[in-house]
Amino acid sequence: MSAVDPVKLMKQQVGKAAADRVQSGSIVGLGTGSTTAFAIQFLGDRIKSGALTDIKGIPTSFQASVLAKQYGIPLTTLDEVDRIHIGIDGADEVDPQKNLIKGGGAAHTREKVVDSLAEQFIVVVDQSKIVDKLGSTFPVPVEVLPMAIAPVVKALEKLGGKPELRMGIKKDGPVITDQGNMVLDVTFSDIPNPPELEKTINNIPGVLENGIFVGMTDIVLIGEIKDGNPTVREM
Ligand SMILES: O=C[C@H](O)[C@H](O)[C@H](O)COP(=O)(O)O
């Protein structure tokens, strides 16, 4: 018998905990990534069982819309609704102020639009994502218009960053986002002021959006393994 992957167990547990917080009649922001995928799956299960009615999802990526269709979650768009009651999304890093780095799946531009509109924004992560300082384990993803890559690289280097063009896996050449742009992963030796860096990067012409999410998160649900059992802690 193959051993159960503990990280997968934590992600499953935390995804279920987030899906359980959704109430009937809600417009739900559907995040991107392997952790949110479980939340989407459990949301679909609740809809199928009849426990949850009148739900509409706003996807943050192609991946999220594919999963939502697969699990039977009706979708809508920001043109059709004037509010998002609850948003559920993953993160690559979470600091003690609940600021985030996102974009490990290159979806941070649409995620920031949807997550920022959610009246309650819930972040779902396993314990490995909790850090003391943003940037300590993960670079800052920056979505860039392809024609502006060279000047944006120079501008990011001037800010002290080390930008690296994100390359595809099972695809030659760079990762192309859902919007047709490229992603620079920028390593900073220190991010003393995340809100300032977020604004400064977004001010560079050619930058669409970066993966620093400041002051947006209401609740972080953290999947942990305690005494061999997966549990969920709230921050
Ligand atoms: O672009 C992708 C997103 O920001 C994800 O939410 C983030 O990378 C976390 O993904 P995962 O839950 O797969 O670690």
The ligand as an SDF file (V2000), in Angstrom:
LIG
                    3D

 14 13  0  0  0  0  0  0  0  0999 V2000
   -0.7300   31.6290   -9.2760 O   0  0  0  0  0  0  0  0  0  0  0  0
   -1.0950   30.8200   -8.4450 C   0  0  0  0  0  0  0  0  0  0  0  0
   -1.6290   31.1370   -7.1280 C   0  0  0  0  0  0  0  0  0  0  0  0
   -1.2640   32.3550   -6.5890 O   0  0  0  0  0  0  0  0  0  0  0  0
   -1.6650   29.9940   -6.1040 C   0  0  0  0  0  0  0  0  0  0  0  0
   -2.7570   30.2740   -5.2880 O   0  0  0  0  0  0  0  0  0  0  0  0
   -0.4100   29.8680   -5.2730 C   0  0  0  0  0  0  0  0  0  0  0  0
    0.7030   29.6910   -6.1200 O   0  0  0  0  0  0  0  0  0  0  0  0
   -0.5050   28.6750   -4.2830 C   0  0  0  0  0  0  0  0  0  0  0  0
   -0.6690   27.4870   -4.9830 O   0  0  0  0  0  0  0  0  0  0  0  0
   -0.6440   26.0610   -4.2720 P   0  0  0  0  0  0  0  0  0  0  0  0
   -1.8650   25.9830   -3.4180 O   0  0  0  0  0  0  0  0  0  0  0  0
   -0.6490   25.0840   -5.4140 O   0  0  0  0  0  0  0  0  0  0  0  0
    0.6180   25.9880   -3.4840 O   0  0  0  0  0  0  0  0  0  0  0  0
  1  2  2  0
  2  3  1  0
  3  4  1  0
  3  5  1  0
  5  6  1  0
  5  7  1  0
  7  8  1  0
  7  9  1  0
  9 10  1  0
 10 11  1  0
 11 12  2  0
 11 13  1  0
 11 14  1  0
M  END
$$$$
